[in-house]
Amino acid sequence: MSKQTAVRHREIGLSDEQVLDMYRTMILARALDERMWLLNRAGKLPFVVSCKGQEGAQVGLAFALDPTRDYVAPYYRDLGVVLRFGQTARDVMLSGFAKREDPNSGGRQMPGHFGSRKNRILTGSSPVSTQIPHAVGMALAARMRNERLVTYTSFGEGSSNQGDFHEACNFAGVQKLPVIFFCENNLYAISVPLARQVGCERIAQRAEGYGFPGVTIDGNDVLAVYEAARTAVNRALDGLGPTLIEVLTYRINPHSSDDDDRVYRSREEVDEAKQRDAIVTFGAYLRSTGVLTADKEQALLRDVEQVVDEATAYAEQAPYAEPQEALGHVYAQ
């Protein structure tokens, strides 16, 4: 077998350019996350919800979707997904600083509450799991309009205990709607470990009760997540109904910038998880295949740093909304 056909990403239909784009999206998400964390600690951003450690799973899934066709209803950590669907570093920073130009809500919502009509991102809100029925509703609307598309929604494993999740799964299963339920199992619902959240071994097992497949994937294996997502997309487009994909990942940072994770998990556990981080393992894979050379990597890192610096500078200087604008889109105008 030649080297050209033996390389894993090529075997599953991804080009060198596509996997480099995936890696860049992961690096950009990480860089934005780390910058916002620093700005929070400097007293410039009020609140941050981190995606650190989950970017690989998010990007692997998002690249199996079509941003010009599909809709996403992400949860608050899904920075990798919304970047793939067209949000920019500037958009992310404007949201973090709660400025008037924030495309998600004009500075009204907390960071991580994504929403963009032009980018096909359904608006999210703070109560966990509420985005899941919205994705199912969008899938039903697409069927009623005879539109061929897939809807995606994500959530943590703790959110899978909410009634919204179960009602949405039941309805989507009965109607065989084109939905992908994406559980980012990072082992902690804030401070509550998985063993104290659910009685089953895997969240994916819950799909069986609703009549559709559930699969569990290593969330640090970007290509495995992509393959599982591509299968789910094809299944949905073929009219076969939903899929529940559970990715086993890890939240490296605390739950939020207001959380102290030292009270419920050890530093040794976190350090061990860092070694399995997809940023590390996917980068090593790309180097081993010759796709990511030293020159390309340095250029990519310089480019991402410049993008984040420019986005930060712009957002920090951008104006806040006027007080009276808080009433906009609340009452009929």
C-alpha positions as CSV (number, residue, x, y, z in Angstrom):
1,M,0.0,0.0,0.0
2,S,1.4,3.4,-0.9
3,K,1.9,6.2,1.5
4,Q,-0.7,8.3,-0.3
5,T,-3.5,5.7,0.4
6,A,-2.3,4.6,3.8
7,V,-2.7,8.0,5.5
8,R,-5.8,7.8,7.7
9,H,-7.4,11.1,6.9
10,R,-7.1,10.4,3.2
11,E,-8.6,7.0,3.6
12,I,-11.8,8.5,5.1
13,G,-12.0,11.1,2.3
14,L,-10.4,14.2,3.9
15,S,-7.7,16.1,2.0
16,D,-4.6,17.5,3.5
17,E,-6.0,21.0,3.2
18,Q,-9.2,20.0,5.1
19,V,-7.3,18.5,8.1
20,L,-5.1,21.5,8.2
21,D,-8.2,23.7,8.3
22,M,-9.6,21.5,11.1
23,Y,-6.4,21.9,13.1
24,R,-6.4,25.7,12.5
25,T,-10.0,25.9,13.8
26,M,-9.0,24.0,16.9
27,I,-6.0,26.2,17.5
28,L,-8.1,29.4,17.0
29,A,-10.7,28.2,19.4
30,R,-8.0,27.4,22.0
31,A,-6.2,30.7,21.5
32,L,-9.5,32.7,21.9
33,D,-10.4,30.7,25.0
34,E,-7.0,31.3,26.6
35,R,-7.1,35.0,25.8
36,M,-10.5,35.4,27.3
37,W,-9.4,33.5,30.4
38,L,-6.5,36.0,30.8
39,L,-8.8,39.0,30.2
40,N,-11.1,37.7,32.9
41,R,-8.3,37.3,35.4
42,A,-7.2,40.9,34.5
43,G,-10.7,42.1,35.3
44,K,-11.6,43.0,31.7
45,L,-14.1,40.3,31.0
46,P,-16.8,39.4,33.5
47,F,-17.3,35.8,32.7
48,V,-15.9,33.0,30.6
49,V,-17.1,29.4,29.8
50,S,-14.2,27.4,28.5
51,C,-14.0,25.0,25.6
52,K,-10.4,24.0,26.5
53,G,-10.0,20.3,26.0
54,Q,-13.2,19.8,23.9
55,E,-12.1,21.5,20.7
56,G,-11.1,18.3,18.8
57,A,-14.5,16.7,19.3
58,Q,-16.3,19.9,18.3
59,V,-14.3,20.4,15.2
60,G,-14.4,16.8,14.1
61,L,-18.2,16.9,14.3
62,A,-18.6,20.3,12.7
63,F,-16.6,19.4,9.6
64,A,-19.0,16.6,8.8
65,L,-21.8,19.2,8.6
66,D,-22.5,21.7,5.8
67,P,-22.5,25.3,7.1
68,T,-24.4,26.4,3.9
69,R,-27.2,23.8,4.5
70,D,-27.4,22.6,8.1
71,Y,-28.4,24.3,11.3
72,V,-26.7,24.1,14.7
73,A,-28.2,24.6,18.2
74,P,-24.9,24.6,20.2
75,Y,-24.4,24.7,24.0
76,Y,-22.2,27.3,25.7
77,R,-18.8,25.5,25.2
78,D,-19.2,24.9,21.4
79,L,-16.7,27.5,20.3
80,G,-15.2,25.1,17.7
81,V,-18.6,24.5,16.1
82,V,-19.6,28.2,15.8
83,L,-16.2,29.1,14.3
84,R,-16.7,26.5,11.7
85,F,-20.2,27.9,11.0
86,G,-18.9,31.4,10.3
87,Q,-18.5,33.3,13.6
88,T,-15.2,35.2,13.6
89,A,-12.7,35.9,16.3
90,R,-14.0,39.5,16.4
91,D,-17.5,38.2,16.9
92,V,-16.4,36.1,19.8
93,M,-14.5,38.9,21.5
94,L,-17.3,41.4,21.0
95,S,-19.5,38.9,22.8
96,G,-17.0,38.4,25.6
97,F,-16.7,42.2,26.2
98,A,-20.6,42.5,25.9
99,K,-20.3,45.2,23.2
100,R,-23.1,46.7,21.0
101,E,-21.7,45.0,17.9
102,D,-21.9,41.5,19.5
103,P,-23.7,39.6,16.8
104,N,-25.2,37.1,19.2
105,S,-27.3,39.5,21.3
106,G,-25.9,43.0,21.1
107,G,-24.2,42.5,24.5
108,R,-27.4,41.3,26.3
109,Q,-26.5,37.6,26.7
110,M,-23.6,36.0,28.6
111,P,-20.6,34.8,26.6
112,G,-21.1,31.4,25.0
113,H,-24.8,32.1,24.2
114,F,-24.4,31.9,20.5
115,G,-26.9,32.9,17.9
116,S,-26.7,34.0,14.3
117,R,-29.4,33.9,11.6
118,K,-26.9,34.3,8.7
119,N,-24.6,31.6,10.2
120,R,-27.5,29.2,10.7
121,I,-26.9,29.1,14.5
122,L,-30.0,28.9,16.6
123,T,-30.0,31.3,19.6
124,G,-29.2,29.6,22.9
125,S,-30.0,30.6,26.4
126,S,-28.7,29.9,30.0
127,P,-31.0,27.1,31.1
128,V,-29.3,23.9,30.2
129,S,-30.9,21.6,27.6
130,T,-33.4,24.1,26.3
131,Q,-31.5,24.2,22.9
132,I,-32.3,20.5,22.3
133,P,-36.0,20.8,21.6
134,H,-35.3,23.8,19.5
135,A,-33.0,21.7,17.2
136,V,-35.8,19.1,17.0
137,G,-38.3,21.8,16.1
138,M,-36.0,23.0,13.3
139,A,-35.7,19.5,11.9
140,L,-39.5,19.1,11.9
141,A,-39.9,22.5,10.2
142,A,-37.4,21.4,7.5
143,R,-39.4,18.2,6.9
144,M,-42.6,20.2,6.6
145,R,-40.9,22.5,4.1
146,N,-39.4,19.6,2.2
147,E,-35.9,20.9,2.9
148,R,-33.0,18.5,2.8
149,L,-30.8,19.3,5.8
150,V,-29.5,18.2,9.2
151,T,-29.9,19.9,12.6
152,Y,-27.3,19.5,15.3
153,T,-27.5,20.1,19.0
154,S,-24.9,19.7,21.7
155,F,-25.0,19.4,25.5
156,G,-23.0,18.1,28.4
157,E,-23.7,14.7,30.0
158,G,-25.3,16.4,33.0
159,S,-27.8,18.0,30.6
160,S,-28.9,14.6,29.4
161,N,-30.7,14.2,32.7
162,Q,-33.1,17.1,32.0
163,G,-36.6,16.6,30.7
164,D,-35.9,18.7,27.6
165,F,-33.4,16.1,26.4
166,H,-35.7,13.1,26.9
167,E,-38.8,14.8,25.4
168,A,-36.7,15.9,22.4
169,C,-35.3,12.5,21.8
170,N,-38.6,10.8,22.1
171,F,-40.3,13.1,19.6
172,A,-37.3,13.0,17.2
173,G,-37.3,9.2,17.4
174,V,-41.0,8.8,16.8
175,Q,-40.9,11.2,13.8
176,K,-37.5,10.0,12.5
177,L,-36.3,13.6,12.3
178,P,-32.8,14.5,10.8
179,V,-31.2,15.5,14.1
180,I,-27.8,14.7,15.6
181,F,-27.7,14.8,19.4
182,F,-24.1,15.4,20.4
183,C,-23.2,14.7,24.1
184,E,-19.9,16.2,25.1
185,N,-19.2,14.0,28.1
186,N,-16.5,15.9,30.0
187,L,-17.1,13.8,33.2
188,Y,-18.3,16.7,35.4
189,A,-21.6,18.5,35.6
190,I,-20.0,21.5,37.2
191,S,-18.7,19.6,40.3
192,V,-20.7,16.4,40.1
193,P,-18.8,13.4,38.6
194,L,-20.4,11.2,36.1
195,A,-20.8,8.2,38.5
196,R,-23.2,10.4,40.6
197,Q,-25.1,11.7,37.6
198,V,-26.4,8.6,35.8
199,G,-27.0,5.0,36.5
200,C,-26.1,3.7,33.0
201,E,-22.5,3.2,31.9
202,R,-22.8,5.4,28.8
203,I,-25.0,8.3,27.8
204,A,-25.2,6.8,24.3
205,Q,-27.2,3.8,25.8
206,R,-30.2,6.2,26.3
207,A,-30.7,6.3,22.5
208,E,-32.0,2.7,22.4
209,G,-35.1,3.6,24.4
210,Y,-36.0,6.2,21.8
211,G,-35.5,3.9,18.8
212,F,-32.3,5.3,17.2
213,P,-28.6,4.5,17.3
214,G,-26.3,5.7,20.1
215,V,-22.5,5.6,19.7
216,T,-19.6,6.4,22.1
217,I,-16.5,7.9,20.6
218,D,-13.1,9.0,21.9
219,G,-13.5,12.7,21.8
220,N,-9.8,13.3,21.5
221,D,-9.7,11.3,18.2
222,V,-10.7,14.0,15.8
223,L,-11.0,11.7,12.8
224,A,-13.1,9.1,14.6
225,V,-15.5,11.8,15.6
226,Y,-15.7,13.0,12.0
227,E,-16.4,9.5,10.8
228,A,-19.2,9.0,13.3
229,A,-20.7,12.3,12.5
230,R,-20.5,11.7,8.8
231,T,-22.4,8.4,9.3
232,A,-25.0,10.3,11.3
233,V,-25.4,13.0,8.7
234,N,-25.9,10.4,5.9
235,R,-28.4,8.5,8.0
236,A,-30.4,11.7,8.7
237,L,-30.3,12.8,5.0
238,D,-31.5,9.4,4.0
239,G,-34.6,9.8,6.2
240,L,-33.6,7.2,8.8
241,G,-33.8,9.5,11.7
242,P,-31.6,10.8,14.6
243,T,-28.3,9.6,16.0
244,L,-26.9,10.2,19.5
245,I,-23.2,10.6,19.5
246,E,-21.5,10.6,22.9
247,V,-17.8,11.8,22.9
248,L,-15.6,11.1,25.8
249,T,-13.7,14.2,26.4
250,Y,-12.4,16.3,29.3
251,R,-12.9,19.9,30.5
252,I,-9.4,21.1,31.3
253,N,-10.4,24.4,32.8
254,P,-12.8,24.9,35.6
255,H,-16.5,24.8,34.8
256,S,-16.4,28.6,34.4
257,S,-14.3,31.5,35.4
258,D,-16.3,31.6,38.7
259,D,-15.6,27.9,39.5
260,D,-12.8,26.5,41.7
261,D,-12.3,23.0,40.4
262,R,-9.6,22.2,42.9
263,V,-12.3,21.3,45.5
264,Y,-13.6,18.3,43.4
265,R,-10.8,17.0,41.3
266,S,-7.0,16.5,41.7
267,R,-4.3,18.3,39.7
268,E,-2.9,14.9,38.8
269,E,-6.2,14.0,37.0
270,V,-6.2,17.3,35.1
271,D,-2.5,17.0,34.1
272,E,-3.1,13.4,32.9
273,A,-6.0,14.6,30.7
274,K,-3.8,17.3,29.2
275,Q,-1.5,14.6,27.7
276,R,-4.6,13.2,25.8
277,D,-5.7,16.6,24.6
278,A,-6.7,16.6,20.9
279,I,-4.6,19.7,20.3
280,V,-1.6,17.6,21.3
281,T,-2.5,14.3,19.6
282,F,-4.0,15.7,16.4
283,G,-1.0,18.0,15.9
284,A,1.3,15.0,16.4
285,Y,-0.6,13.0,13.9
286,L,-0.4,15.8,11.3
287,R,3.3,16.1,11.8
288,S,3.8,12.4,11.5
289,T,2.1,12.4,8.1
290,G,4.1,15.3,6.8
291,V,0.9,17.4,6.4
292,L,2.0,19.8,9.2
293,T,5.6,20.9,8.6
294,A,7.5,23.1,11.0
295,D,7.2,26.1,8.7
296,K,3.5,25.6,8.2
297,E,2.9,25.3,11.9
298,Q,4.9,28.4,12.8
299,A,3.0,30.4,10.1
300,L,-0.4,29.0,11.4
301,L,0.4,30.0,15.0
302,R,1.6,33.5,13.9
303,D,-1.6,34.0,11.9
304,V,-3.9,32.9,14.7
305,E,-2.0,35.1,17.3
306,Q,-2.4,38.1,15.0
307,V,-6.1,37.3,14.4
308,V,-6.7,37.1,18.2
309,D,-4.7,40.2,18.9
310,E,-6.7,42.2,16.3
311,A,-10.0,40.9,17.5
312,T,-9.2,41.7,21.1
313,A,-8.0,45.2,20.3
314,Y,-11.1,45.9,18.2
315,A,-13.6,44.5,20.8
316,E,-12.0,46.3,23.7
317,Q,-12.3,49.7,22.0
318,A,-15.8,49.1,20.6
319,P,-18.7,51.0,22.2
320,Y,-21.2,49.5,24.6
321,A,-24.9,49.7,23.9
322,E,-26.8,52.7,25.2
323,P,-28.9,51.9,28.3
324,Q,-32.2,52.4,26.4
325,E,-31.2,49.8,23.9
326,A,-31.8,47.2,26.6
327,L,-35.5,47.4,25.8
328,G,-35.0,46.5,22.1
329,H,-36.5,43.2,21.0
330,V,-38.3,42.8,24.3
331,Y,-41.6,44.6,23.6
332,A,-43.3,45.1,20.2
333,Q,-41.9,48.2,18.6
